[in-house]
Amino acid sequence: MSLRDYTQTDRVVLMRGNDLRMRFPIYDQSGELVDISDATELNYAIYHMKNKDIIYSDDQDGGVSIGGGNKELVVDLTSSSTENFETGNCRHEAWITTEQGEVYTVVRGQLMIVDTLIGEE
């Protein structure tokens, strides 16, 4: 599994059919790391830039979790979930809901899906 640390707005390149673990440290407006351990919901989605169709979504019951001393959002994409993605430019977002019911978009950026020759015949 590939492991990468990203900022909240980095451009991500995903090789179709590969595993990828993305770690996003979460900062507030003043640049301080934020403890997100009180989040009741963790969500992640990938959607096409042109038509805004969601091609993948996940939550805390799947591949989205809290890591890094409760100060980063971790998203695990598996090869089985990415193998049928169409190549091209997408956007991805992650958002959390706090126990007070407040919703915060904590990651928003570009995600490019590219082909790999691994496993090709």
C-alpha positions, -999 to +999 in steps of 0.1 A: +000+000+000+013+034-009+013+059+020+014+096+015+010+126+037-009+155+020-020+190+029-057+197+029-055+210-007-027+190-024-032+175-058-033+137-055-024+113-083-040+078-080-029+049-101-061+030-110-062-004-094-037+005-067-040+008-030-034+043-015-034+055+021-037+093+024-031+111+057-044+147+060-033+167+091-061+189+101-054+226+109-075+255+120-075+290+106-045+300+127-024+270+115-027+249+147-034+212+145-069+203+156-080+174+177-108+157+157-115+129+182-150+142+189-161+137+153-192+116+151-191+112+113-161+110+089-169+112+052-148+111+020-159+114-017-144+115-052-163+131-080-158+141-116-149+177-122-172+181-152-205+165-142-200+164-104-211+127-104-197+110-073-177+079-083-166+069-048-176+076-013-167+061+021-171+069+058-160+058+093-175+024+088-152+017+059-118+033+050-120+066+067-105+070+102-087+093+126-050+090+131-019+110+141-028+115+177-064+124+168-051+153+145-053+138+111-079+122+088-068+089+072-084+077+040-076+041+027-084+034-009-081-003-019-072-017-052-106-034-055-123-001-051-101+018-076-097-008-103-128+003-123-122+041-119-122+060-152-090+079-158-092+117-157-094+147-135-115+145-104-120+164-071-121+149-037-134+161-004-135+150+032-158+163+058-164+157+095-194+162+117-186+171+154-206+158+183-222+193+184-236+187+149-212+211+132-200+200+097-166+210+084-150+203+050-115+195+061-100+183+027-108+196-008-086+193-038-078+177-071-074+140-077-061+127-110-067+091-118-041+075-142-037+041-157-010+017-146+006-011-167+009-033-137-012-065-142-017-057-179-013-085-203 
